[in-house]
Amino acid sequence: MGHSHGHSHAGHSHGGHAHGVTHNRAFAIGIILNLGFVVVEAVYGVLAESMALLADAGHNLSDVMGLALAWGAAWLAQRKATKWRTYGMKKSTILAALLNALILMVAVGGIAWESIRRFTEPQDVAGVTVIVVALVGVVINAATMMLFVAGQKGDLNIRGAFLHMAADAGVSVGVALAGVLILWTGATWIDPVVSLAIVMVILVGTWGLLRESLNLSLDAVPAGIDPDEVHRVLRESPGVDGVHHVHIWAMSTTENALTAHLVKPEPDSDDALLDDIQKQLRSTFNITHVTIQWERDQSGCPVPGHC
């Protein structure tokens, strides 16, 4: 049985890397603004006895970590592969996301515990302070969001940062509203209720991050890629009689890879077909690293006649 091996990076684009470099200044400004606000919000949350402010401070700290992760991913993507790290350090972004999610889950538990305790041990909340600090948060989150408007249409990482900041501006509006309601009604239970609502917002986002980062760390098929559709594209390639041993995984949070065995009896046009397959996988599924092994008969198929 004849075997040949094809590995293609033709037309391979590092567009995500370029965007990361282009947005260095945006990431830096966003991180500085949000980190400064986290300190201010935490201090005034303690002074005002507001769990809503403290919960939002924890939420904004997750934003800083998220921005730093996205920025770090752009930097790590530029690291060259070595003899021992043949993929470079691309996988570090996935491991960082997983660690980030685990830390946030612990923080969410602490905020929720303290908020529930305050239902039985209510404390006075400085409503005016809550309103002012939260409105500052609206301005900072909106300003950070605007830094990523230009690039969010062409880069998934930038779009994620943009949407995260937009959601955070909405959360800060909710905290400000809690301050208004406390001033209006004097009901201190409003503060822990709002903080629990913020916990739920963080939990939803964090659960998604935890699930996806865990899947990627286990080399699962990345979200957004339908393996059945990938199989179909490979099977319908001209001259291909069978497909097996298909593996799809994420090399980093921005780059996907595939390896597959294709049964193709005739060796004619192997190179041209390899190039066509690579281009189609890249444009349709964002799979940029493609390795194909040709097989001339089906004896290597796990279930002969059914590849």
Buried (B, 14 or more C-beta within 10 A) or exposed (E): EEEEEBEBEEEEEBEBBBBBEBBEEBBEBBBEBBBEBBEBBBEBBEEBBBBBBBBBBBBBBBBBBBBBBBBBBBBBBEEEEEEEEEBBBBBBBBEBBBEBBBBBBEBBEEBBEBBBEBEEEBEEBBBEBBBBBBBBBBEBBBBBBBBBEEBBEEBEBBBBBBEBBBBBBEBBBBBBBBBBBBBEEEEBEBBBBBBBBBBEBBBEBBBEBBEBBBBBBEBBBBEEBEEEEBBEBBBEBEBBBBBBBBEBBBBBBBBBBBBBBBBBBEEEEBEEBBBBBBBBBBEEBBBBBBBBBBBBBBEBBEEEEEB
